[in-house]
Each structure stands twice: as structure tokens, then as C-alpha cells.
Amino acid sequence: MSEAEQLETAALYFDLALSCVMLYLSLVSGYLGVAHFVGARLRKGQVIFITSIFVAFALFATWGSSGFFLVAEYFYRNAESYQYFPTDEWIPAYVIVSVVEALGILVSLIFMRDIRLKAPQADINSEKGKENQRQAA
């Protein structure tokens, strides 16, 4: 494989990795939107279903993005011009992406839990919510 082909392959894998990151960001923002707007009103079964779908797809996107970053880095480091333009990071990109995305999943789950725990106070349209508003004032 020529150097140009190796660099092109690395660029394609970087593009695939960034596509997986965008998929991950779409999943997280959708889950956070659901948690914020209707999380307090969902039944337990609905929350379990939505959360399990979210975790499965978000982990898949995390696995894909970190794997594509790993392969892209492999092709880039094997190119002959790498010796002239080395990029020896202290922590590789695939490790950083994996850790940040895993923390994002964890924080999203904590957010949903907090919304669910504060459910009776969150609904100001219910009688209990209106009573809580009057007591606070």
C-alpha cells in the first residue's frame, strides 16, 4: 500500500469516527430532551425501555468511534511521512473519546434519575405541585 493510500485510508477512518461521534451526540441530546420534557411523567416500564435503547445505541456509537480512531491512528503512524510529522500524544484519541463518551452516558443516566426523583415537585399543573408553589411563596 502506498503512502498516499495509507493517508487516504486514515482520513476515511477519521471521517467514520467523527460520524460515530455525531451519532453519539444525537443520541445523547435526544435522551436528555426526553428526560427533561417528559421524564417525570413516564411510567417505570417506559423509562426502562427508553434507557436500555439509549445505553445500547450510545455504547455502540462509543465503540465505533473509538475503534475507527484506533484504526485511523494505525494507518497514519504506518505512513512513511509520519517520521517527518510525528504526533506523539500523551493519551491517544481513541482513549479520550471513549472516556468522554462513557462519562456522557453516565451523566445522562444521572440526569434522568434526578428528573424521576423530583417528579412530584416538577409537575406544577397537578394539585400537589400547585400546593407546593403556594407554600414556597
Buried (B, 14 or more C-beta within 10 A) or exposed (E): EEEEEBBBBBEBBBEBBBBBBEBBBEBBEEBBEBBEEEBBEBEEEEBEEBBEEBBEBBBBBBEBBBBBBBBBBEBBBBBEEBEEEEEEEEEBBBEEBBEEBBEBBEEBBEBBBEBBEEEEBBBEEEEEBEEBEEEEE
